[in-house]
Amino acid sequence: MNDRRFDWLVGAGGLWNSPDGMTWQQVGEHSFHVTSILRTDERICVGTGGGVWEVTADDRWLQLHDETLTEVLDLDVIAGDPGLVVASAYGVAVGVPDELGAIRWSALNDGMAVDERFANVIVVDPDDVCRWLVGTEAGLLIAEDSGRRWTHSSLVGTPVRGLCHALGEWWAGADDRGLWRSADGLSWRPAGRGLDGTTVFAVTETGGRLLAATTAGAIVGDGDGAWQHVGPTGHVGAVAAHPRDQDCWMIGLQPGGLWVTRDGGRLWRHAPQLPGRISAILAPEGRTI
């Protein structure tokens, strides 16, 4: 059982955790730059420039990658062992154990153009575990049948860096084109107003609204009207919202560190214990009070 299911987790220079969002400690001794965090009931996995690691309950880091898997930018859960699909600068990859138990990884989109292979973010469709939406440098691609078939969505010609499924729709953040929304992942339209020329790096749901990370700070809105800027101004690379408290958010600046609000964005507090470049934030599980 994963004892950190109810903690905040932050990826920066190393992995950091906090039970309350105020006091932080580093998990293990590694200070690799953590780009992505995945938590299940059983374990925590992180992506780094050097590959993928499982972080154990006693704070050990177990290597899951081989020599071919580097520059990992995101990961999600699929069936099997090791049960991960990985997005990296070199493609989308899955792994299988060899006869000695080591995980060997294979890219699923080797035949594509370079920008199509460069995968920034990946999310497994909650309605079909064999269908994955992938934000690439060329746009939003869809992998079906566990990566055996690939389809281009209408959101192409721009890098897609942020992606989530929330409020019954897909939401994607693009370079210089703001935030987009889609009912099926194939046909996309702009979400809200006022983001022309804005790059969106991450997006999450909070209390029926969207909280997103942009080059000019964090924004919040309903996806229909104008977006409201909240918090410190600067390049925000990561956002997260407490699942049981719609007014408790965290944003990570690059540089600028971690900032926390508990009143829906009116007042913000800096967390000085953490490194200055935050790339990933994972909120506690929904059962947390």
ABEGO torsion letter per residue (X at the ends): XBAAAABBBBBBBEBBBBAAGABBBBBEABABBBABBBBBAABBBBBBAAEBBBBBAAGBBBBABBAABBGBABBBBBBEOAGBBBBBAAEBBBBBBBAAGBBBBBBAAAABBAAAABBABBBBBAABAABBBBBBAAEBBBBBGGGABBBBBABBGBBBABBBBBGGBBBBBBBGAEBBBBAAGABBBBBEBGABGBBBABBBBBGGBBBBBBAAEBBBBAGABBBBBBEBBEBBABBBBBAABAABBBBBBOBGEBBBBAAGGABBBBBAABBABBABBBBBBAABX
